[in-house]
Amino acid sequence: MKEKLPIFLMLIGIPGSGKSFWVKNNVKNRDFVVVSSDATRKQLTGNVSDLSRDEEMWELVKERVVENLSQGKNVLLDATNVNGFYRRQFIDGLPPCKLQAKRFSIDLEEAKQRVKKDIEQKRDRSHVPMPVIERMFEQYRNFCRPKDLEKEGFEVIEKI
């Protein structure tokens, strides 16, 4: 009998696009280990917006993903993942798994308003500068189309 491969689900979207909100409201009872760059950053630095240890944070995120996939567990990565170079670098060296991507499209101004509102309401979220969100939006728009993700080896999924 052929062994079933675990799923590696990469969320892809700019800050404010609803990735973490979606996880919170849709993945509770699912069979996924959730690995979050924001949660890992907060664990290392005490502040979700502190980028001072980001290299170490990404090493730890990848280590957690690899460990869980190696144990046959499905893993969901909650991070922006809009840069194709870094996406491909991240999936390089993963144990055998089924690659899936879930895209979160949003209007740029709506995303910026969500981030601004969260910060004003002192929600525990990364304080991403607006020019960074704008740059990520361009990366998302230009390099996160389903055909681009499929070329990287991902099955683009809409529903889970």
SVG drawing of the C-alpha trace seen along z (x, -y; Angstrom):
<svg xmlns="http://www.w3.org/2000/svg" viewBox="-14 -54 33 56">
<polyline fill="none" stroke="black" stroke-width="0.4" points="0.0,0.0 1.3,-3.4 2.0,-5.7 -0.1,-8.9 2.0,-12.0 1.4,-14.7 0.1,-18.1 2.2,-21.3 -0.3,-24.1 1.3,-27.5 -0.9,-30.6 0.0,-33.4 -1.2,-37.0 -0.2,-40.5 -0.6,-41.7 -4.2,-42.4 -5.5,-40.0 -7.1,-37.7 -4.7,-34.8 -4.5,-34.5 -8.2,-35.4 -9.0,-32.5 -6.9,-30.1 -8.5,-31.1 -12.0,-30.6 -11.5,-27.6 -8.7,-25.4 -9.6,-24.7 -10.8,-21.2 -8.7,-20.4 -5.8,-18.0 -3.1,-20.7 -0.2,-21.7 -0.2,-25.5 3.2,-27.2 3.1,-31.0 6.0,-33.3 4.4,-36.0 3.9,-33.6 7.4,-32.3 8.8,-35.9 6.9,-36.8 8.2,-33.7 11.8,-34.6 11.7,-38.4 8.6,-39.0 7.2,-41.3 5.5,-40.2 6.9,-43.3 10.6,-42.9 12.5,-41.8 15.9,-41.7 16.0,-37.9 14.2,-37.1 17.0,-34.9 16.7,-32.7 12.9,-32.9 12.8,-31.6 15.2,-28.8 13.0,-27.8 9.8,-28.0 11.4,-25.7 12.7,-23.3 9.1,-23.0 7.6,-22.5 10.2,-19.8 9.9,-18.1 6.1,-17.8 6.1,-16.8 8.7,-14.1 6.3,-12.7 3.6,-12.5 1.6,-15.5 -0.1,-18.0 1.4,-21.5 -0.1,-24.9 2.4,-27.8 0.8,-31.2 3.0,-33.8 2.8,-36.3 4.9,-34.1 4.5,-36.6 8.1,-36.5 8.6,-33.7 12.4,-33.4 11.8,-32.9 8.8,-30.5 11.0,-28.3 13.9,-28.5 11.5,-27.5 10.1,-24.4 13.6,-23.3 14.6,-20.5 11.2,-19.7 10.5,-16.0 8.2,-14.4 4.8,-16.1 1.9,-17.3 2.4,-21.1 -0.7,-23.2 -1.1,-27.0 -4.1,-29.0 -4.1,-32.6 -5.7,-35.5 -6.5,-38.3 -7.6,-41.7 -7.8,-45.3 -4.6,-47.1 -6.5,-50.0 -8.7,-47.5 -5.6,-45.6 -4.0,-48.8 -7.1,-49.9 -7.3,-46.5 -3.7,-46.8 -4.2,-50.4 -7.4,-49.5 -5.7,-46.5 -2.8,-48.7 -5.1,-51.4 -7.1,-48.8 -3.8,-47.5 -4.4,-44.0 -1.4,-41.7 -0.3,-41.9 2.8,-42.9 3.1,-46.7 4.0,-46.4 4.8,-49.9 2.5,-50.9 5.2,-51.2 6.1,-47.5 2.5,-46.5 2.4,-48.3 5.6,-46.5 4.3,-43.2 1.0,-43.9 3.0,-44.4 4.9,-41.1 1.6,-39.3 -0.1,-40.8 2.8,-39.9 4.1,-36.6 1.4,-34.8 -0.9,-33.9 -2.2,-30.3 -0.1,-29.4 3.1,-30.8 2.4,-28.8 1.7,-25.6 5.1,-26.0 6.6,-26.0 5.0,-22.7 1.9,-23.9 -1.7,-22.8 -3.7,-26.0 -6.7,-25.3 -9.7,-27.4 -11.4,-25.5 -10.2,-23.1"/>
</svg>
